[in-house]
Each structure stands twice: as C-alpha cells, then as structure tokens.
C-alpha cells in the first residue's frame, strides 16, 4: 500500500464506527486484506455491508 493510502487507512481506524462516512467504509472494504485480525473483528459489520450509494444512472435512465 502506498504511504498516502496507509496514512488515510490509519486515520479511518482511529475513528468510531458511527463517524465513518460511506466513502471511508468503502475504502475499508476495498482494503480489508491490509487489516489486522482485531480490526477485521471490530469492523466486521462495516466490511460485510454493501455500499449504500445509489447507482449512477445513464442518460437512458438505466443503471
């Protein structure tokens, strides 16, 4: 992991679960392989969620 991403990950892991934004949750899910076992356990609810973002609709109205 590049240093900037590692720094961002560390900042996310310092936050309470309730404080995490959807982008931060997505970042954690995408980088779960970098998490320690304790982090995996603590954030398992977040890691098992799917993103709540709405799919981007194309001009024809379909996702």
C-alpha positions in Angstrom: 0.0 0.0 0.0 1.3 3.4 -0.8 2.2 5.7 2.1 -0.7 8.1 1.4 -3.3 5.3 1.4 -1.7 3.8 4.6 -2.0 7.2 6.3 -5.6 7.5 5.3 -6.4 4.0 6.5 -4.8 4.7 9.9 -6.9 7.9 10.2 -10.1 5.9 9.4 -9.2 3.2 12.0 -8.8 5.9 14.7 -12.5 6.9 14.2 -15.5 5.4 15.9 -17.7 3.2 13.7 -20.6 5.7 13.9 -18.3 8.5 12.5 -17.3 6.7 9.3 -18.6 8.1 6.0 -19.8 5.8 3.2 -16.5 6.6 1.3 -14.5 5.6 4.3 -16.4 2.4 4.7 -15.9 1.6 1.0 -12.2 2.3 1.4 -12.1 -0.2 4.3 -13.9 -2.8 2.3 -11.6 -2.4 -0.6 -8.5 -2.7 1.6 -9.7 -5.4 4.1 -6.6 -7.5 3.2 -4.5 -4.9 4.9 -6.4 -5.0 8.2 -5.2 -6.9 11.3 -7.4 -9.6 12.8 -8.5 -7.3 15.6 -9.5 -4.7 13.0 -11.4 -7.3 11.0 -13.3 -8.3 14.0 -14.1 -4.7 15.1 -15.2 -3.6 11.6 -16.9 -6.8 10.5 -20.3 -5.1 10.4 -18.9 -2.4 8.0 -16.9 -4.9 6.0 -19.9 -7.1 5.4 -22.2 -4.2 4.3 -22.7 -3.4 0.7 -22.3 0.2 -0.4 -25.4 2.3 0.2 -24.6 4.6 -2.7 -27.2 4.9 -5.4 -26.1 3.5 -8.8 -25.3 6.2 -11.3 -28.0 6.3 -13.9 -27.1 6.7 -17.5 -28.8 9.1 -19.9 -31.3 6.4 -21.0 -32.4 6.1 -17.3 -30.9 2.7 -16.7 -28.1 2.0 -14.1 
